[in-house]
Amino acid sequence: MFVSDYFPNEKAFRAMLPGKIALTAVRLADAKHVDPLEALGLFYTSETYRQLEDEQTKSWWESPRELCRDYLAADTRSVANTP
């Protein structure tokens, strides 16, 4: 069951995500010097996106700037751990 103090139901929660995701992708495109569509694909396959999609993590509360920061921090950690 979907329960939240901020969203009356899952449909309302899901309606909020596209705008936040688009703004995050634009920031990622600037930060990584890639096309916005490529940045969108990178974001959709990231752990940051998985956390954003899960209402229980409350990551949806973060701004696109913070989500971009989280993505870049995780990306940096994964590159550092690659042999």
N, CA, C and O atoms as a GROMACS GRO file, in nm:
protein
  332
    1MET      N    1   0.083  -0.119   0.000
    1MET     CA    2   0.000   0.000   0.000
    1MET      C    3   0.087   0.124   0.000
    1MET      O    4   0.190   0.128   0.068
    2PHE      N    5   0.048   0.222  -0.074
    2PHE     CA    6   0.123   0.348  -0.084
    2PHE      C    7   0.077   0.443   0.025
    2PHE      O    8  -0.041   0.476   0.035
    3VAL      N    9   0.172   0.486   0.108
    3VAL     CA   10   0.138   0.579   0.216
    3VAL      C   11   0.239   0.692   0.216
    3VAL      O   12   0.360   0.667   0.211
    4SER      N   13   0.192   0.812   0.222
    4SER     CA   14   0.283   0.927   0.226
    4SER      C   15   0.210   1.046   0.286
    4SER      O   16   0.090   1.064   0.267
    5ASP      N   17   0.286   1.127   0.357
    5ASP     CA   18   0.231   1.252   0.409
    5ASP      C   19   0.224   1.358   0.299
    5ASP      O   20   0.152   1.457   0.313
    6TYR      N   21   0.298   1.339   0.191
    6TYR     CA   22   0.310   1.440   0.086
    6TYR      C   23   0.228   1.409  -0.038
    6TYR      O   24   0.184   1.501  -0.106
    7PHE      N   25   0.207   1.283  -0.067
    7PHE     CA   26   0.134   1.243  -0.187
    7PHE      C   27   0.015   1.158  -0.146
    7PHE      O   28   0.031   1.062  -0.072
    8PRO      N   29  -0.104   1.190  -0.193
    8PRO     CA   30  -0.223   1.115  -0.153
    8PRO      C   31  -0.226   0.973  -0.208
    8PRO      O   32  -0.293   0.886  -0.154
    9ASN      N   33  -0.151   0.951  -0.319
    9ASN     CA   34  -0.147   0.818  -0.378
    9ASN      C   35  -0.027   0.807  -0.470
    9ASN      O   36   0.042   0.905  -0.497
   10GLU      N   37  -0.003   0.687  -0.517
   10GLU     CA   38   0.115   0.665  -0.602
   10GLU      C   39   0.104   0.741  -0.734
   10GLU      O   40   0.205   0.784  -0.789
   11LYS      N   41  -0.017   0.758  -0.784
   11LYS     CA   42  -0.036   0.832  -0.910
   11LYS      C   43   0.015   0.976  -0.896
   11LYS      O   44   0.080   1.027  -0.988
   12ALA      N   45  -0.014   1.040  -0.786
   12ALA     CA   46   0.033   1.177  -0.762
   12ALA      C   47   0.185   1.180  -0.751
   12ALA      O   48   0.249   1.272  -0.802
   13PHE      N   49   0.242   1.081  -0.685
   13PHE     CA   50   0.388   1.072  -0.672
   13PHE      C   51   0.452   1.057  -0.809
   13PHE      O   52   0.548   1.128  -0.840
   14ARG      N   53   0.400   0.967  -0.891
   14ARG     CA   54   0.455   0.942  -1.024
   14ARG      C   55   0.440   1.063  -1.116
   14ARG      O   56   0.523   1.082  -1.206
   15ALA      N   57   0.338   1.143  -1.096
   15ALA     CA   58   0.316   1.262  -1.179
   15ALA      C   59   0.423   1.368  -1.156
   15ALA      O   60   0.450   1.448  -1.245
   16MET      N   61   0.482   1.370  -1.039
   16MET     CA   62   0.583   1.469  -1.004
   16MET      C   63   0.721   1.435  -1.063
   16MET      O   64   0.801   1.526  -1.088
   17LEU      N   65   0.748   1.308  -1.085
   17LEU     CA   66   0.883   1.265  -1.124
   17LEU      C   67   0.934   1.316  -1.259
   17LEU      O   68   1.050   1.357  -1.265
   18PRO      N   69   0.856   1.316  -1.366
   18PRO     CA   70   0.912   1.354  -1.496
   18PRO      C   71   0.980   1.491  -1.501
   18PRO      O   72   1.086   1.505  -1.561
   19GLY      N   73   0.919   1.590  -1.440
   19GLY     CA   74   0.980   1.723  -1.439
   19GLY      C   75   1.112   1.726  -1.364
   19GLY      O   76   1.209   1.788  -1.409
   20LYS      N   77   1.116   1.659  -1.252
   20LYS     CA   78   1.237   1.653  -1.171
   20LYS      C   79   1.348   1.578  -1.246
   20LYS      O   80   1.464   1.617  -1.242
   21ILE      N   81   1.310   1.471  -1.314
   21ILE     CA   82   1.406   1.391  -1.389
   21ILE      C   83   1.462   1.472  -1.507
   21ILE      O   84   1.582   1.469  -1.533
   22ALA      N   85   1.375   1.542  -1.577
   22ALA     CA   86   1.420   1.623  -1.692
   22ALA      C   87   1.519   1.730  -1.648
   22ALA      O   88   1.622   1.750  -1.713
   23LEU      N   89   1.489   1.800  -1.541
   23LEU     CA   90   1.580   1.905  -1.493
   23LEU      C   91   1.712   1.846  -1.445
   23LEU      O   92   1.818   1.907  -1.462
   24THR      N   93   1.707   1.729  -1.385
   24THR     CA   94   1.829   1.662  -1.341
   24THR      C   95   1.913   1.623  -1.462
   24THR      O   96   2.035   1.639  -1.461
   25ALA      N   97   1.849   1.572  -1.568
   25ALA     CA   98   1.922   1.532  -1.689
   25ALA      C   99   1.990   1.652  -1.754
   25ALA      O  100   2.102   1.638  -1.805
   26VAL      N  101   1.926   1.767  -1.755
   26VAL     CA  102   1.987   1.887  -1.812
   26VAL      C  103   2.113   1.924  -1.734
   26VAL      O  104   2.215   1.959  -1.792
   27ARG      N  105   2.105   1.917  -1.603
   27ARG     CA  106   2.224   1.945  -1.519
   27ARG      C  107   2.334   1.844  -1.545
   27ARG      O  108   2.452   1.880  -1.554
   28LEU      N  109   2.296   1.716  -1.556
   28LEU     CA  110   2.396   1.612  -1.584
   28LEU      C  111   2.462   1.633  -1.720
   28LEU      O  112   2.583   1.615  -1.734
   29ALA      N  113   2.384   1.672  -1.818
   29ALA     CA  114   2.438   1.697  -1.952
   29ALA      C  115   2.544   1.806  -1.945
   29ALA      O  116   2.651   1.793  -2.006
   30ASP      N  117   2.516   1.912  -1.872
   30ASP     CA  118   2.614   2.019  -1.855
   30ASP      C  119   2.740   1.970  -1.782
   30ASP      O  120   2.852   2.001  -1.822
   31ALA      N  121   2.719   1.894  -1.676
   31ALA     CA  122   2.831   1.849  -1.594
   31ALA      C  123   2.920   1.748  -1.667
   31ALA      O  124   3.042   1.749  -1.651
   32LYS      N  125   2.859   1.661  -1.746
   32LYS     CA  126   2.934   1.556  -1.814
   32LYS      C  127   2.966   1.590  -1.959
   32LYS      O  128   3.032   1.512  -2.028
   33HIS      N  129   2.921   1.707  -2.006
   33HIS     CA  130   2.946   1.752  -2.143
   33HIS      C  131   2.896   1.650  -2.245
   33HIS      O  132   2.967   1.610  -2.337
   34VAL      N  133   2.770   1.609  -2.224
   34VAL     CA  134   2.704   1.517  -2.316
   34VAL      C  135   2.569   1.575  -2.358
   34VAL      O  136   2.522   1.673  -2.300
   35ASP      N  137   2.510   1.514  -2.458
   35ASP     CA  138   2.377   1.551  -2.504
   35ASP      C  139   2.275   1.524  -2.392
   35ASP      O  140   2.289   1.425  -2.320
   36PRO      N  141   2.173   1.607  -2.378
   36PRO     CA  142   2.071   1.584  -2.273
   36PRO      C  143   2.003   1.447  -2.283
   36PRO      O  144   1.971   1.387  -2.180
   37LEU      N  145   1.980   1.396  -2.402
   37LEU     CA  146   1.919   1.264  -2.414
   37LEU      C  147   2.013   1.154  -2.364
   37LEU      O  148   1.968   1.056  -2.303
   38GLU      N  149   2.142   1.170  -2.389
   38GLU     CA  150   2.239   1.073  -2.335
   38GLU      C  151   2.241   1.081  -2.183
   38GLU      O  152   2.245   0.978  -2.115
   39ALA      N  153   2.238   1.202  -2.130
   39ALA     CA  154   2.236   1.220  -1.985
   39ALA      C  155   2.111   1.158  -1.924
   39ALA      O  156   2.117   1.099  -1.817
   40LEU      N  157   1.999   1.171  -1.993
   40LEU     CA  158   1.875   1.111  -1.946
   40LEU      C  159   1.889   0.959  -1.938
   40LEU      O  160   1.847   0.898  -1.839
   41GLY      N  161   1.946   0.899  -2.040
   41GLY     CA  162   1.969   0.754  -2.039
   41GLY      C  163   2.062   0.712  -1.926
   41GLY      O  164   2.038   0.610  -1.860
   42LEU      N  165   2.167   0.788  -1.904
   42LEU     CA  166   2.259   0.758  -1.794
   42LEU      C  167   2.188   0.765  -1.660
   42LEU      O  168   2.207   0.680  -1.572
   43PHE      N  169   2.105   0.868  -1.646
   43PHE     CA  170   2.034   0.884  -1.518
   43PHE      C  171   1.935   0.771  -1.495
   43PHE      O  172   1.926   0.718  -1.384
   44TYR      N  173   1.859   0.734  -1.599
   44TYR     CA  174   1.759   0.628  -1.584
   44TYR      C  175   1.820   0.492  -1.546
   44TYR      O  176   1.750   0.407  -1.491
   45THR      N  177   1.946   0.471  -1.575
   45THR     CA  178   2.010   0.343  -1.541
   45THR      C  179   2.093   0.352  -1.414
   45THR      O  180   2.169   0.259  -1.383
   46SER      N  181   2.081   0.461  -1.340
   46SER     CA  182   2.165   0.482  -1.223
   46SER      C  183   2.098   0.441  -1.092
   46SER      O  184   1.976   0.428  -1.084
   47GLU      N  185   2.180   0.421  -0.993
   47GLU     CA  186   2.130   0.395  -0.857
   47GLU      C  187   2.056   0.518  -0.804
   47GLU      O  188   1.959   0.504  -0.730
   48THR      N  189   2.100   0.635  -0.841
   48THR     CA  190   2.032   0.758  -0.797
   48THR      C  191   1.888   0.758  -0.846
   48THR      O  192   1.798   0.794  -0.770
   49TYR      N  193   1.865   0.717  -0.970
   49TYR     CA  194   1.728   0.709  -1.022
   49TYR      C  195   1.648   0.603  -0.947
   49TYR      O  196   1.532   0.626  -0.913
   50ARG      N  197   1.708   0.488  -0.921
   50ARG     CA  198   1.636   0.382  -0.848
   50ARG      C  199   1.591   0.432  -0.711
   50ARG      O  200   1.482   0.400  -0.665
   51GLN      N  201   1.676   0.510  -0.646
   51GLN     CA  202   1.638   0.565  -0.516
   51GLN      C  203   1.528   0.670  -0.532
   51GLN      O  204   1.437   0.676  -0.450
   52LEU      N  205   1.537   0.752  -0.635
   52LEU     CA  206   1.434   0.853  -0.660
   52LEU      C  207   1.299   0.788  -0.686
   52LEU      O  208   1.196   0.837  -0.640
   53GLU      N  209   1.299   0.680  -0.760
   53GLU     CA  210   1.175   0.612  -0.795
   53GLU      C  211   1.107   0.547  -0.675
   53GLU      O  212   0.987   0.523  -0.677
   54ASP      N  213   1.184   0.518  -0.570
   54ASP     CA  214   1.130   0.456  -0.449
   54ASP      C  215   1.084   0.565  -0.353
   54ASP      O  216   1.167   0.633  -0.292
   55GLU      N  217   0.956   0.583  -0.340
   55GLU     CA  218   0.900   0.689  -0.255
   55GLU      C  219   0.951   0.679  -0.112
   55GLU      O  220   0.966   0.781  -0.044
   56GLN      N  221   0.977   0.559  -0.066
   56GLN     CA  222   1.018   0.539   0.073
   56GLN      C  223   1.155   0.599   0.105
   56GLN      O  224   1.182   0.630   0.221
   57THR      N  225   1.242   0.617   0.005
   57THR     CA  226   1.375   0.673   0.031
   57THR      C  227   1.371   0.823   0.055
   57THR      O  228   1.464   0.881   0.111
   58LYS      N  229   1.262   0.886   0.011
   58LYS     CA  230   1.243   1.032   0.021
   58LYS      C  231   1.344   1.109  -0.063
   58LYS      O  232   1.362   1.229  -0.042
   59SER      N  233   1.410   1.043  -0.158
   59SER     CA  234   1.501   1.113  -0.248
   59SER      C  235   1.428   1.214  -0.336
   59SER      O  236   1.488   1.310  -0.383
   60TRP      N  237   1.298   1.192  -0.357
   60TRP     CA  238   1.218   1.284  -0.436
   60TRP      C  239   1.215   1.424  -0.375
   60TRP      O  240   1.181   1.521  -0.443
   61TRP      N  241   1.251   1.434  -0.249
   61TRP     CA  242   1.253   1.562  -0.181
   61TRP      C  243   1.372   1.647  -0.227
   61TRP      O  244   1.370   1.769  -0.212
   62GLU      N  245   1.474   1.583  -0.283
   62GLU     CA  246   1.594   1.655  -0.327
   62GLU      C  247   1.566   1.735  -0.454
   62GLU      O  248   1.481   1.698  -0.535
   63SER      N  249   1.639   1.843  -0.469
   63SER     CA  250   1.627   1.925  -0.589
   63SER      C  251   1.703   1.857  -0.704
   63SER      O  252   1.785   1.768  -0.679
   64PRO      N  253   1.677   1.898  -0.828
   64PRO     CA  254   1.756   1.845  -0.940
   64PRO      C  255   1.907   1.866  -0.919
   64PRO      O  256   1.987   1.782  -0.957
   65ARG      N  257   1.943   1.978  -0.861
   65ARG     CA  258   2.085   2.004  -0.832
   65ARG      C  259   2.142   1.898  -0.737
   65ARG      O  260   2.252   1.848  -0.759
   66GLU      N  261   2.067   1.866  -0.632
   66GLU     CA  262   2.114   1.765  -0.537
   66GLU      C  263   2.116   1.625  -0.600
   66GLU      O  264   2.208   1.547  -0.574
   67LEU      N  265   2.016   1.595  -0.681
   67LEU     CA  266   2.015   1.466  -0.749
   67LEU      C  267   2.134   1.452  -0.844
   67LEU      O  268   2.194   1.346  -0.853
   68CYS      N  269   2.167   1.560  -0.914
   68CYS     CA  270   2.284   1.560  -1.002
   68CYS      C  271   2.411   1.537  -0.921
   68CYS      O  272   2.497   1.459  -0.961
   69ARG      N  273   2.422   1.605  -0.809
   69ARG     CA  274   2.538   1.587  -0.721
   69ARG      C  275   2.548   1.442  -0.674
   69ARG      O  276   2.656   1.383  -0.676
   70ASP      N  277   2.435   1.383  -0.634
   70ASP     CA  278   2.434   1.243  -0.590
   70ASP      C  279   2.478   1.149  -0.702
   70ASP      O  280   2.557   1.057  -0.681
   71TYR      N  281   2.426   1.174  -0.822
   71TYR     CA  282   2.464   1.092  -0.938
   71TYR      C  283   2.614   1.102  -0.963
   71TYR      O  284   2.681   1.000  -0.978
   72LEU      N  285   2.666   1.223  -0.967
   72LEU     CA  286   2.808   1.243  -0.997
   72LEU      C  287   2.897   1.182  -0.888
   72LEU      O  288   3.003   1.127  -0.919
   73ALA      N  289   2.855   1.190  -0.763
   73ALA     CA  290   2.933   1.129  -0.654
   73ALA      C  291   2.935   0.977  -0.670
   73ALA      O  292   3.040   0.915  -0.653
   74ALA      N  293   2.821   0.918  -0.701
   74ALA     CA  294   2.816   0.773  -0.720
   74ALA      C  295   2.895   0.731  -0.843
   74ALA      O  296   2.962   0.628  -0.842
   75ASP      N  297   2.888   0.811  -0.950
   75ASP     CA  298   2.961   0.784  -1.073
   75ASP      C  299   3.111   0.788  -1.046
   75ASP      O  300   3.185   0.703  -1.097
   76THR      N  301   3.156   0.884  -0.969
   76THR     CA  302   3.298   0.897  -0.936
   76THR      C  303   3.345   0.777  -0.854
   76THR      O  304   3.455   0.726  -0.875
   77ARG      N  305   3.260   0.731  -0.759
   77ARG     CA  306   3.296   0.615  -0.678
   77ARG      C  307   3.305   0.490  -0.765
   77ARG      O  308   3.396   0.409  -0.746
   78SER      N  309   3.214   0.473  -0.860
   78SER     CA  310   3.217   0.352  -0.944
   78SER      C  311   3.338   0.352  -1.036
   78SER      O  312   3.396   0.247  -1.060
   79VAL      N  313   3.378   0.469  -1.087
   79VAL     CA  314   3.497   0.478  -1.171
   79VAL      C  315   3.622   0.448  -1.089
   79VAL      O  316   3.714   0.382  -1.137
   80ALA      N  317   3.625   0.497  -0.965
   80ALA     CA  318   3.740   0.474  -0.878
   80ALA      C  319   3.756   0.326  -0.842
   80ALA      O  320   3.868   0.280  -0.817
   81ASN      N  321   3.645   0.251  -0.839
   81ASN     CA  322   3.649   0.109  -0.802
   81ASN      C  323   3.670   0.017  -0.922
   81ASN      O  324   3.674  -0.105  -0.906
   82THR      N  325   3.681   0.074  -1.041
   82THR     CA  326   3.701  -0.007  -1.161
   82THR      C  327   3.850  -0.038  -1.177
   82THR      O  328   3.934   0.052  -1.168
   83PRO      N  329   3.884  -0.167  -1.201
   83PRO     CA  330   4.026  -0.202  -1.215
   83PRO      C  331   4.089  -0.144  -1.339
   83PRO      O  332   4.208  -0.165  -1.364
   0.00000   0.00000   0.00000
